Amino acid sequence: MKRDPLHLNPAGSEFPLILGRDVSGVIVETGLDVSYFKPGDEVCAAVPPWKPGTLAEFVVASANEVAQKPKALSHSQAAALPFVALSTWSALVNTGGLRKDNCRGKRVLILGGSGGIGTFAIQLLKAWGAHVTATCTANAFSFLKDLGADHVVDYQAQSVEKQLKEQELFDFVLDNVGGHTEKWALNLLKPWSGATYVTLVTPFMLNVDRLGVADGMFRSGATVGSKILKHLSRGVHYRWALFIPSGPSLDEIMELVDERKIQPIVEQIFPFSEVPQAFLKMEGGHARGKTVISRD
Ligand SMILES: NC(=O)c1ccc[n+]([C@@H]2O[C@H](COP(=O)([O-])OP(=O)(O)OC[C@H]3O[C@@H](n4cnc5c(N)ncnc54)[C@H](OP(=O)(O)O)[C@@H]3O)[C@@H](O)[C@H]2O)c1
């Protein structure tokens, strides 16, 4: 519905679909109403799920999805930020209510600290003065400590739940892992204190794919609603977060990059000719930051 609201494409013409949600590049042309950007500006953006295609040579984005690229970053570095940065922003700020001025000293647990979201979230929360505990495998310990994590927990060594129960309770949990984590992670929050659990791993897209837009959204609403009520009765907040495209939020994030409080974590750069290998690498899991496609 979102990709083709006027039903201009014949049925079944969705493919080939151009992949890619992050982009960093140079503006070649702007719409008549656009004044904030001009041709020649170096910008970056993350586009919404209904109009992917940033692996193409040219990308059309709405002005409110775009931000100025920090001058100190290369395009490959800048392209590693928008999607994970805005997904994290949606989870922590829009959904979880965390901000620069209310984070200091808060105890935050990040489940899944070593991937794209985790490595960005650690840096943002540390820039805002939170105390950050993150889960990862032992081989990512020093990586996450270098990013600023105060405490790291090996989720493979023994029961991660048991290890985390030995810690002081948390004010906030950001869940990038999902599945079984929901069964125990909310018990790690301080009850009746406004503590919040936000997960980025939700069945929302799966429901929409399986059931269609209306039924999928209804099913998702019913599921999240019942969970919110169940956990509220135990004194903690339960939330789902979804990526939201936003140039203005990206501008705020890029200020932290300019101040060198956040750096893009690029694990590997593939040339455009090796796009399939890049996707195979991602499918293999065990990310340590972001995989980037370069046009060169
Ligand atoms: N709702 C949304 O709009 C939205 C937006 C962005 C992302 N997401 C979701 O958020 C999740 C994280 O995204 P991402 O981009 O950070 O993924 P990613 O870059 O692939 O990273 C996942 C990380 O989690 C680690 N990991 C795997 N199992 C773990 C466990 N049980 N405990 C702790 N760490 C574990 C992996 O490393 P090892 O396997 O080596 O431990 C890897 O470093 C994904 O499920 C993604 O689909 C949702």
The ligand as an SDF file (V2000), in Angstrom:
LIG
                    3D

 48 52  0  0  0  0  0  0  0  0999 V2000
   12.1650   -2.3910   14.9490 N   0  0  0  0  0  0  0  0  0  0  0  0
   12.9580   -1.8050   14.0500 C   0  0  0  0  0  0  0  0  0  0  0  0
   12.5520   -0.8580   13.3250 O   0  0  0  0  0  0  0  0  0  0  0  0
   14.3700   -2.2650   13.9490 C   0  0  0  0  0  0  0  0  0  0  0  0
   15.3450   -1.4160   13.4100 C   0  0  0  0  0  0  0  0  0  0  0  0
   16.6600   -1.8670   13.3630 C   0  0  0  0  0  0  0  0  0  0  0  0
   16.9740   -3.1290   13.8390 C   0  0  0  0  0  0  0  0  0  0  0  0
   15.9870   -3.9290   14.3420 N   0  0  0  0  0  0  0  0  0  0  0  0
   16.3040   -5.2540   14.8820 C   0  0  0  0  0  0  0  0  0  0  0  0
   17.2120   -5.0950   15.9640 O   0  0  0  0  0  0  0  0  0  0  0  0
   18.0650   -6.2250   16.0470 C   0  0  0  0  0  0  0  0  0  0  0  0
   19.5120   -5.7830   16.1640 C   0  0  0  0  0  0  0  0  0  0  0  0
   19.8520   -5.0920   14.9670 O   0  0  0  0  0  0  0  0  0  0  0  0
   21.3940   -4.8500   14.5910 P   0  0  0  0  0  0  0  0  0  0  0  0
   21.3890   -4.0230   13.3750 O   0  0  0  0  0  0  0  0  0  0  0  0
   22.1500   -4.4050   15.7720 O   0  0  0  0  0  0  0  0  0  0  0  0
   21.8320   -6.3660   14.2230 O   0  0  0  0  0  0  0  0  0  0  0  0
   23.2970   -6.8890   13.9110 P   0  0  0  0  0  0  0  0  0  0  0  0
   24.1510   -5.7470   13.4790 O   0  0  0  0  0  0  0  0  0  0  0  0
   23.1550   -8.0760   13.0460 O   0  0  0  0  0  0  0  0  0  0  0  0
   23.8550   -7.3460   15.3390 O   0  0  0  0  0  0  0  0  0  0  0  0
   23.3100   -8.3520   16.1170 C   0  0  0  0  0  0  0  0  0  0  0  0
   24.3360   -8.5770   17.2550 C   0  0  0  0  0  0  0  0  0  0  0  0
   23.7730   -9.3130   18.3130 O   0  0  0  0  0  0  0  0  0  0  0  0
   24.7470  -10.2750   18.7810 C   0  0  0  0  0  0  0  0  0  0  0  0
   23.9610  -11.3400   19.3950 N   0  0  0  0  0  0  0  0  0  0  0  0
   23.3490  -12.3870   18.7910 C   0  0  0  0  0  0  0  0  0  0  0  0
   22.6600  -13.1180   19.7100 N   0  0  0  0  0  0  0  0  0  0  0  0
   22.8490  -12.4960   20.9060 C   0  0  0  0  0  0  0  0  0  0  0  0
   22.3860  -12.7580   22.2290 C   0  0  0  0  0  0  0  0  0  0  0  0
   21.5920  -13.8070   22.5080 N   0  0  0  0  0  0  0  0  0  0  0  0
   22.7690  -11.9130   23.2260 N   0  0  0  0  0  0  0  0  0  0  0  0
   23.5630  -10.8400   22.9680 C   0  0  0  0  0  0  0  0  0  0  0  0
   24.0370  -10.5330   21.7270 N   0  0  0  0  0  0  0  0  0  0  0  0
   23.6750  -11.3560   20.7140 C   0  0  0  0  0  0  0  0  0  0  0  0
   25.5120  -10.6470   17.5270 C   0  0  0  0  0  0  0  0  0  0  0  0
   26.8470  -11.0650   17.7720 O   0  0  0  0  0  0  0  0  0  0  0  0
   27.2460  -12.5830   18.1610 P   0  0  0  0  0  0  0  0  0  0  0  0
   26.3360  -13.4840   17.3900 O   0  0  0  0  0  0  0  0  0  0  0  0
   28.6790  -12.7390   17.7670 O   0  0  0  0  0  0  0  0  0  0  0  0
   27.0430  -12.6370   19.6440 O   0  0  0  0  0  0  0  0  0  0  0  0
   25.5880   -9.3080   16.7820 C   0  0  0  0  0  0  0  0  0  0  0  0
   26.7130   -8.5650   17.1810 O   0  0  0  0  0  0  0  0  0  0  0  0
   17.7530   -7.0890   14.8080 C   0  0  0  0  0  0  0  0  0  0  0  0
   16.8930   -8.1350   15.1900 O   0  0  0  0  0  0  0  0  0  0  0  0
   17.0390   -6.1320   13.8850 C   0  0  0  0  0  0  0  0  0  0  0  0
   16.1330   -6.7900   13.0250 O   0  0  0  0  0  0  0  0  0  0  0  0
   14.7100   -3.5220   14.4160 C   0  0  0  0  0  0  0  0  0  0  0  0
  1  2  1  0
  2  3  2  0
  2  4  1  0
  4  5  1  0
  4 48  2  0
  5  6  2  0
  6  7  1  0
  7  8  2  0
  8  9  1  0
  8 48  1  0
  9 10  1  0
  9 46  1  0
 10 11  1  0
 11 12  1  0
 11 44  1  0
 12 13  1  0
 13 14  1  0
 14 15  2  0
 14 16  1  0
 14 17  1  0
 17 18  1  0
 18 19  2  0
 18 20  1  0
 18 21  1  0
 21 22  1  0
 22 23  1  0
 23 24  1  0
 23 42  1  0
 24 25  1  0
 25 26  1  0
 25 36  1  0
 26 27  1  0
 26 35  1  0
 27 28  2  0
 28 29  1  0
 29 30  1  0
 29 35  2  0
 30 31  1  0
 30 32  2  0
 32 33  1  0
 33 34  2  0
 34 35  1  0
 36 37  1  0
 36 42  1  0
 37 38  1  0
 38 39  2  0
 38 40  1  0
 38 41  1  0
 42 43  1  0
 44 45  1  0
 44 46  1  0
 46 47  1  0
M  CHG  2   8   1  16  -1
M  END
$$$$
